[in-house]
Structure formats: structure tokens, C-alpha cells
Amino acid sequence: MKKTGFFNIINYSLITLFSLFCALPLALLFMVSLTDEKSIIKNGYQLLPEQFSLEAYKMIFTGGHDIFNSYLVTIFVTVAGTLIAVMITAMAAYTLANKNVSHRNTLSLFFFFTMVFNGGIVPWYIICVKLGLRNNILALIIPSLLFNPFNLFLVRNYMNGIPDSLRESALIDGAGDIRIAFQIYLPLSTPVLAAVSLFYGLAYWNNWWNAIMLVEKKNLYPLQYFLLKLKSELTMLTDLQGSSAVLSTITMPTESLKMATAIITIGPIILLYPYLQRYFVKGLMIGSIKG
């Protein structure tokens, strides 16, 4: 017992120390976002800055309607896109895992092919425009809705581990494929579906490409694109300081703004991750144990 207790103490101490090292960059990120720009220029990044400032956050939240509207757009797109993408992925994975489906290996090859090759930006843009995915909320959801083949194979491999006897018993009892999928396979696949949901959610939350290519209306800007434009405008003003006597007297919060935008964007994800962590770990263990 003493050996076990000593091992646990060492183990917990090392894990705690490692966690602190992992949290240190995030703490530095937050403190720099609260640091006055002149202090950053003079002393660099500090955990305990000489002078605090909320100038970066004031600049972001000036005209607060825009930032909050971007938050709402991003939340809606993330939730709606993730739910639909996970459902499509789960249904496709169930089909490929069903041994009664003819040519399922050939279908898998078609999905795998898209992991290696793609049509490029120009065909993608033309198809989106032809489908009417421009300057509307669907332009932020549908282009990214076609599921990632990696996620598809992840779910399929997990479903392959579910005993076929469950499907056969359900078929004998008169259940159809829809009922088998929703009442047997999907509930049993909760760990991998939760992990895949996290992948899709992060992709939608951080997506700014669709907005750049397909959206011009300001009220449809997602959070990432809104902050990207804000930083670009600030960079432009900073570049103009050298040629303007008026602007040269103003210190733009360039570095602190970068850190503040990072804090604003990662905040909701950090709060969400602990609820999905146990499923995420189980999802990563897929295929490591063979029954």
C-alpha cells in the first residue's frame, strides 16, 4: 500500500506539473490581452504586466451589435452544421458497416478517393454559386456539410465492432434498417459520435473561408471573419502611422488585440470540451482493442 501511495503521489505531481506547463501559454495569452500596448513594446510579453489596459477589448466590442451578431451567426452555424453533418456521417457509416449492402467496399473506395484528390477552389466556387449558396446563411453551412471521409471511416470502424447478432435479432423481430440504426447502432456509437461532433464543431467554429468566398453582407459575418477583418483594419491603420503626423501620436493595441481575439474565439470551446472529454478519449481508442 505504501508503494502504491508513493507512486500515486509522484504520478499526480507529474500530471499537475505538466498541466501547469500546458496552462501557462493560455495564462500568458490572457494577460497580454490585458496589457497596455506601450508596456508590451517596452517589456515584451509578461505574466505580470506593468500596466493593464482594456483597450483591445474596447476596440473589439465598440459597436457591440456587430460582435454579438457575429457570435450568434457562428453559434447557429456551428450547432446546425454539426448536427446535420454528424447525422449524415452516421447514416453513411451505418450503410458501409452493413454487410447486407452490396458493393459497400466499392462505395468506401469512392469516399477514400476524396481524401487524396479534390476538384480545387474554382469548381468548388462555381458549384456553390450555381446552388445559390451566396449571401445567405446556408452559404456558411452547406459547403462544409459534406462530411470528412476520415470521420466517416472512424464511425464505420466503430460500427464494425458492434456484433452482427444484434442486427440479425432485430431483423428477425421485424425491425427495419432505420429502426436498427436509430435504436441500436447510434446509441451504441455515442463515444465515437461525440468525438466526431467535436471535430465538426471545431471546424465550423473556426471556419472563415466560406465567409470570405461566399458572403458580402455584414450581418452574416461569422465571428472568425469579423475578427479577421478587424485585425486587418488595425494593421492598415498601423501601417499608415508612419505617414501621418496625427496617427503617429496614437499607439494602436496591435499585439494585445491579437491576444484578445484569441481569447474571445477559444473561450466557448474551452467551456465545451470538458463535457465531451470522456467521449473524446473513448473515440480516440477506437480500433485499439479487438474483441
N, C-alpha and C positions, 0 to 999 in steps of 0.2 A: 504493500500500500504506500509505503514511503517513497519507493522508486517511482510509482505511478504518479503520486502527488508532485514530486520534484519534476518529472517530465512535463506534467501539465503546466506547472509554473513557468518553465522555460519556454514551452510551446506558446502559451498565451502571451508571454512577454515579447517573444519574437513577432507574433502576429500583430500585437498592439504597436510595436515599433515600426513594423512595415506599413501598417495602416496610417500612422502619423506621417511617414515619409510620403505616402500617396496623397494625403490630405494637404500637405504643405504647399504644393503648387496652387491648389484651389484657394487656400487661405491667402497666398500672395496675390493671386488674381483679384480677389475681393478687396484686399487692402489697397492695391494700386488703383482700383476703380474709385476709391475714396480719397485719393491723394491729389494734392494741388499739382498742376502741370509744371510749375516752376520748380517745385520740390523734386519732381521726377527728373527734370533736366539736370538739376544740380547734384542729386544723390543717387539717381537710378532707382530701381525697384527696392522697396523696403517693406518689411512686415510691420514696422512701427514708424510710419512717416512723420516727418517734422511738422507738416501742415496738412490738415484734412480739407477736403473740398467735395461738394456735391454737384459741381459744375457739369460734370459729364452726364449725370442722371437728369439734371435740369434740362440740358440740351436735348436729351432723348425724349423726355416727357413734356417738352414745350409743345403746346398744341396737342394735349393729351388724347384728343379724339382719334388722331391718326394711329398712334401706337396701340391703343386699346382696340381699335378696329382691326388692325393687323393681327393682334393676338386672337381675336375672335375668328378671323378668317383661318388662321393657322390651326386653331383648335378644331374647328369644324372639318377642315380638310383632313387633318390627322385622324380624327375619330372615324369619319365616314370612309375615308380611303382605307384605313387599316381594317375595319370590319369587313368591307366588301372584298379586299384583297385576300384576307385570311379565309373567307368563305370560298372564294374561287380556288385558292390553293388547296384547301381541304377537300373540296369536291374532286378536283383533278387528281390529287394524290390517292383518294379512295378508288378512283377509276383505275389508276395504274397499279394499285395494290390488289385489285380484284382479279383473281386468277381465272375467273369466268369471262373476262373481257378479251376478245380476240385481238391479236396484234398489239397488245399493250407494250411489248418491248419495242416495237417499231414506233409507236407513239412517244415512248420515252426518248428515242433517238432524236425525234424532231425537237423535243424540248431541250435536250442536251446541245443540239446544234446551235441554238440561240445563245448558249453560254460562250461559244467560241467565236461566232460571227454575228455581226449586226448590220443593218442596212445603212447606218450613218445618219448624220444630222439632217441633211436635206430631205431624204424620203420621209423621215420622221416628221419634219415640219410640214411637208406637203400633205401628208395623211391627216395630221391634226387640223389643218386649215380646212380640208375637204369635209371633215366630220363636224365642222362648226365649233371646234374647241379653241375659241379665241375670244378674249374679253368676257369670259363668264366663269363661274365658279367651277364648272366641270373641267375647264382647261387646267385646273390645279389638281384634279383628282384622276381623271381617266388616263392621261398619258403615262402616269406612273402606276396605273392599276394592273397592267399586265404583269403578273407575278414574276418574281425572281425564280428562275429554274432551280437555283441552289436550295431555296426554301421548299420548293416542290419536292425535290428528291429527299430532303431532310424529313418531311412529313411522310412521304411514301415509305421510306425505310423504316420509320417507326411503326407505321400501319402494317408493314410486312411481318413485324414481330408479334402481332395480335393473332392468336390461334384461329385457324380456319374453321375449327369446330364451332365457334360462336356464330359465324355466318351461316354455316350449314344447319345448325339448330334453328336459327331464326327463319331460314328458308323453309324448313320443314313445318314450322308453326304458321307459315303463310305470310311472313313479312316480306316486303319489297325492298329494293336497294335503297330507296330514300329513307325508309324507316330504319333499316340496318345502319346506314351511315349516321343518321342523326341521333339514334338512341343507343348505339353500341360503339361504333368506331370513333366518333367525335368526342364523346365523354371520356373514352379510354385514352384519347390522344391529347388530353388537356395540357400536359407538360410541354410537348413539342409545339402545340398551337400557341401557347403563351410565349414561348421563346421566339417563334416566328412573328407573333404580334409585336413583340418588342423591336424586332428588326424592321418591320414595315413602319411602325410608329416613328422610329428614329429617322427613317428615310423620308417620310412625309414631313416631319417636323423641321428637318434641316434642308428641305428642298427649296431652292431659289431659282433653279434653272427654268422650270416651267413658267414662272412669272416673267423672267427676262425675255423668253421667246414668245409667249402667247398672251401676255396681259399688259394692257396700257392704262386701264382705269385704276386710279389711285385707291379707290375704295375696295379693290380686290387684291391689293398688295399683301402677301403673307409677311410674317414677322421677319424672316431672314432677309427677304428682298428689301423691306423697308429700312432695316438697319444697314444693309449694304449700301443703299442709296445715301443714307445719312452720313456714313463714313466717307463715301466718295465725295460728297459735297464739302465735308470738312477738310478733306485732303486738298481739294481745289482751292479753298479759302487759304489754307496754309501755304500753298504754292504761290498764291498771289500776295502774301505778306511782304515778300522782298521787293515788290514793285509798287507798293502802296505805303505812303507815309502814315496813313490813318490806321491801316490794318496792322502795321508793324508794331504798334503800341499795344496790341491785344495778343494775349497768349491763348492760343487755341488748345483745348484739352484733348490733344490728339491721342496720346498714349492711354490716358485714363478712360477715354471714350471707347477705345478698343476693348479694354478690360470690362467696362460696364456693359457693353453689348454682349460679351461672352457670358457674363453673369445672368443677364436677362434671358438669354436663349437657353442656357443649360439648367436654369432653376427648376422648371416643371419636370424635366426628365429626371433630375436627381431625386425629386419627390416621388416620382412614379416607380423608379427602379426597385426600391426595397419591396414593393408589393409583388413584383414579378420575379424577384431574385430566385426564390426556391424553384419556380418552374423553369427559369432560365438555366439554372445549373443542371436540372434534370434533362432539359432539352439538349444540352451540350454533351451529355453522357450517352446519347443515342448511338447505338451500334457498338459501344464498348463492352457490352455483355451479351453473349449469345446464349439463348436457352436451348 
